[in-house]
Amino acid sequence: MTSPPAPLEPSPKSAPQWLDSIALLAPAGIWLGLLLVIPTLLIFQLSLVPGIRPGQVVNPSGLENYLQIFQAVEIRPATKTEPAVTAFVYLKVIWRSLSFAIGTTFMCLLLGFPVAYFIAITAPKNWRNLLLVGFVLPLWTSSLLRSYAWITILRPTGVLNSVLLAIGLPTLTILNRPPAVYIGMTYSLLPYMVLILYASLEKLDRRLLEAAADLGATPIQAFWKVTIPQVFPGIAAGSLLVFITSIGDFIDPELLGGASSMTLARLIYNQFLGASQNWGFGSSLSMIIILAVSISIALLLKYGDRSSANL
């Protein structure tokens, strides 16, 4: 007679799948919460406390710091004979920061696209990596050093005016003016735009360009109808990166723009480390930058992914 089979031992129950997902995301989530979420919440809490200074008790009470942005400020001239002037200073500073960021993004896109297109499409394959390294070589130096280099070039007795005088042309007054800020910020952020556009153009399907040519499309039509839709996610990503970096840039506007180029970054610095020591108002200005960056990322996630999905 055969003996009856031994009863099977119950196997241990496996952990739910959601626990595995939490275990994988926990290190990054903790790191993100400690370095991003919690500091942002603390800044938001400070932005709700009007006139708070270091060492005072944090007691959120309203939106006075945000309303202060829309208030007019009385500006007293250096001489007592001239009357005081009332102006919306903080709104002008915000608009100036946005103008610098938008203008720098446009200039980087305008200058970076031909360079990225040449490296990715026209240049020989053996030279592409060397050209990329040569173009991003300025990023290996300090941003402060690059700004001082532009000061040497753009100052009244600098390299640019010396060359203009040598060839008989009038000199230019650029330093400590907005054009100098645009030049410095574009020079600093152009390599980022080129790298992102190059990565997008390298994946360009050239068969679609050949098909467009066979169907009678001109090179300009093929560029706008075939090339741009394919690389639009790269254009959006590069523009977003340049915009986010430039809207919070502190060094270039401070060194190249002078006192007439006050930006949000400089204004926030004055509220935290300057003579006023108004941490609440500085926190509200910081939240404006965070809001602008968040809106930019949301637009990229909405329109960038949609464009890539239609390809």
C-alpha positions in Angstrom: 0.0 0.0 0.0 1.2 3.5 -0.8 1.3 6.0 1.9 -0.8 9.1 1.6 1.0 12.2 0.3 2.3 14.5 3.0 0.3 17.7 3.5 1.8 20.8 1.8 3.2 23.4 4.1 1.5 26.8 3.7 3.8 29.2 1.8 4.4 32.5 3.4 2.3 35.3 2.0 4.1 37.7 -0.3 4.1 41.4 0.5 1.6 43.6 -1.3 2.9 45.3 -4.4 2.3 48.8 -3.1 4.8 48.1 -0.3 7.4 47.3 -2.8 6.8 50.6 -4.6 6.9 52.5 -1.3 10.2 50.8 -0.4 11.7 51.8 -3.8 10.5 55.4 -3.6 11.2 56.0 0.1 14.9 57.1 -0.1 14.2 59.6 -2.9 10.9 60.7 -1.2 12.6 61.4 2.1 15.4 63.3 0.4 12.9 65.3 -1.6 10.8 66.1 1.5 13.8 67.2 3.6 15.5 69.4 1.0 12.5 70.7 -1.0 9.1 70.2 0.5 9.8 71.2 4.1 11.9 74.2 3.2 9.3 75.4 0.8 6.6 75.1 3.5 8.8 77.0 5.9 9.3 79.8 3.4 5.5 79.9 2.7 4.9 80.1 6.5 7.3 83.0 6.8 5.7 84.8 3.9 2.5 85.0 5.9 4.2 86.9 8.8 4.4 90.7 8.1 7.7 92.4 9.1 9.3 89.4 10.8 12.9 89.7 11.7 15.5 87.1 12.8 14.7 85.8 16.3 11.1 86.8 16.3 8.2 84.3 16.9 6.6 83.0 13.7 2.9 83.8 13.9 1.2 83.7 10.4 -1.5 86.3 10.2 -2.3 87.2 6.6 -1.3 88.2 3.1 0.2 91.6 3.9 3.6 90.7 2.4 2.0 89.7 -0.9 -0.1 92.9 -1.0 3.0 94.9 -0.3 4.3 93.9 -3.8 1.4 95.9 -5.4 1.9 99.0 -3.2 3.5 102.2 -4.5 6.8 103.2 -2.8 7.8 106.9 -2.3 11.2 107.5 -3.8 13.1 110.5 -2.4 15.7 112.1 -4.7 19.2 112.8 -3.5 18.6 116.6 -3.5 16.0 118.0 -1.2 14.9 120.6 -3.9 13.3 117.9 -6.1 9.9 116.4 -5.1 9.5 112.8 -4.1 8.3 110.4 -6.7 5.8 107.5 -6.1 6.3 104.4 -8.2 5.4 100.7 -8.1 9.0 99.6 -7.5 8.4 95.9 -6.7 6.2 95.3 -9.8 9.0 96.9 -11.9 11.6 94.6 -10.4 9.4 91.6 -11.1 8.8 92.7 -14.6 12.5 93.4 -15.1 13.4 89.8 -13.9 10.8 88.3 -16.2 12.1 90.4 -19.1 15.7 89.3 -18.5 14.5 85.6 -18.3 12.3 85.7 -21.4 14.9 87.7 -23.4 17.7 85.4 -22.4 15.6 82.3 -23.3 14.8 83.8 -26.7 18.4 84.7 -27.4 19.7 81.3 -26.3 17.1 79.6 -28.6 17.9 81.8 -31.5 21.7 81.3 -31.2 21.7 77.7 -29.9 19.5 76.1 -32.5 21.8 76.7 -35.5 24.8 75.5 -33.5 23.0 72.4 -32.3 21.7 71.7 -35.8 25.2 72.0 -37.3 26.8 69.7 -34.7 24.0 67.1 -34.9 23.2 67.1 -38.6 25.9 68.7 -40.7 29.2 68.1 -38.8 31.1 64.8 -39.4 30.5 62.2 -36.7 34.1 62.1 -35.8 34.0 65.8 -34.8 30.7 66.0 -33.0 32.0 65.0 -29.5 34.9 67.4 -29.9 32.7 70.2 -31.0 30.4 69.6 -28.0 33.2 69.6 -25.6 34.6 72.8 -27.1 31.3 74.5 -26.9 30.6 73.6 -23.3 34.1 74.4 -22.2 33.2 77.7 -20.6 31.0 75.8 -18.1 34.2 74.4 -16.6 35.1 77.9 -15.2 33.3 79.8 -12.5 30.3 81.9 -13.4 31.9 84.7 -11.3 35.0 84.6 -13.4 33.0 84.7 -16.6 31.1 87.8 -15.5 34.4 89.5 -14.6 35.7 88.6 -18.1 32.7 90.3 -19.6 33.4 93.4 -17.4 36.9 93.5 -18.9 35.4 93.3 -22.4 32.5 95.7 -22.1 33.8 98.5 -19.8 34.5 101.9 -21.4 38.2 101.2 -21.7 37.8 97.5 -22.3 38.5 95.2 -25.2 35.4 96.0 -27.2 35.8 99.8 -27.3 39.5 99.4 -27.9 38.8 97.4 -31.1 36.1 99.9 -32.2 38.5 102.8 -31.7 41.2 101.0 -33.7 38.9 100.5 -36.7 37.5 104.1 -36.5 34.1 103.3 -35.1 32.4 105.1 -32.1 32.6 103.5 -28.7 29.6 101.9 -27.0 28.4 102.3 -23.4 27.1 98.8 -22.5 28.3 98.0 -19.1 26.0 98.7 -16.2 23.0 98.6 -18.5 20.5 95.9 -19.5 22.3 94.9 -22.8 25.3 93.8 -20.7 23.0 91.7 -18.6 21.5 90.0 -21.7 25.0 89.4 -23.0 26.3 87.8 -19.8 23.3 85.7 -19.1 23.1 84.4 -22.7 26.7 83.5 -22.7 26.4 81.7 -19.4 23.2 79.7 -20.4 23.8 79.1 -24.1 25.6 75.8 -23.6 22.7 74.3 -21.7 20.4 75.1 -24.6 22.8 73.6 -27.1 23.2 70.4 -25.2 19.5 69.8 -24.9 18.8 70.7 -28.5 21.6 68.5 -29.7 20.2 65.5 -27.9 16.8 66.1 -29.5 18.2 66.8 -33.0 20.4 63.7 -32.9 17.2 61.6 -32.9 15.7 63.4 -35.8 14.1 61.0 -38.4 15.6 62.2 -41.6 13.4 59.8 -43.6 10.5 62.2 -43.0 12.6 65.1 -44.4 13.2 63.0 -47.5 9.5 62.2 -47.8 8.7 65.8 -47.5 11.1 66.7 -50.3 9.7 64.0 -52.5 6.2 65.5 -52.0 7.4 68.8 -53.2 8.0 70.6 -49.9 10.6 73.4 -49.9 13.4 73.3 -47.3 11.7 76.0 -45.3 8.4 74.1 -45.3 10.1 70.9 -44.3 11.9 72.7 -41.5 8.7 74.1 -40.0 6.4 71.1 -40.7 8.8 68.2 -40.0 11.9 69.3 -38.1 10.3 71.6 -35.5 7.5 69.2 -34.5 10.0 66.5 -33.9 12.4 68.6 -31.8 9.7 70.6 -30.0 10.0 68.6 -26.7 13.8 69.5 -26.8 13.0 73.2 -27.5 10.5 73.2 -24.6 12.9 71.5 -22.2 15.8 73.8 -23.2 13.7 76.9 -22.9 12.4 75.8 -19.5 15.9 75.2 -18.2 17.2 78.5 -19.4 14.1 80.4 -18.1 14.3 78.8 -14.6 18.0 79.4 -14.3 17.9 83.0 -15.6 14.9 84.2 -13.5 16.9 83.4 -10.3 20.3 84.6 -11.6 22.1 86.8 -9.2 25.7 87.3 -10.4 25.2 88.5 -14.0 22.6 91.3 -13.2 24.5 92.3 -10.1 28.0 92.7 -11.8 27.0 93.6 -15.4 23.8 95.6 -14.8 24.7 97.7 -11.8 22.2 99.5 -9.6 19.8 100.1 -12.5 19.2 96.3 -13.0 17.7 95.3 -9.7 16.2 91.9 -10.0 14.1 89.6 -7.8 17.2 87.7 -6.7 18.9 90.9 -5.6 15.7 92.1 -3.9 15.4 88.9 -2.0 19.0 89.1 -0.9 18.4 92.6 0.4 15.4 91.4 2.5 17.3 88.5 4.1 20.9 89.9 4.4 20.5 93.6 3.8 19.8 96.4 6.2 16.0 96.0 6.1 16.0 92.4 7.4 12.4 91.7 6.4 12.3 88.0 6.1 8.5 87.9 5.6 8.6 90.1 2.5 11.6 88.2 1.2 9.8 84.9 1.6 6.8 86.2 -0.3 9.1 87.2 -3.2 10.7 83.8 -3.1 7.3 82.2 -3.3 6.7 84.2 -6.5 9.8 82.6 -8.1 8.7 79.2 -6.9 5.3 79.8 -8.4 6.8 80.9 -11.8 9.0 77.8 -11.9 6.1 75.5 -11.0 3.9 77.0 -13.8 6.8 76.5 -16.3 7.2 72.9 -15.3 3.4 72.3 -15.5 3.4 73.8 -19.0 6.2 71.6 -20.1 4.6 68.4 -18.7 1.3 69.3 -20.5 2.5 70.5 -23.9 5.9 68.8 -24.2 4.6 65.3 -23.6 1.6 65.9 -25.9 3.9 67.0 -28.7 6.2 64.0 -28.3 3.2 61.6 -28.2 1.9 62.9 -31.5 5.2 62.0 -33.3 
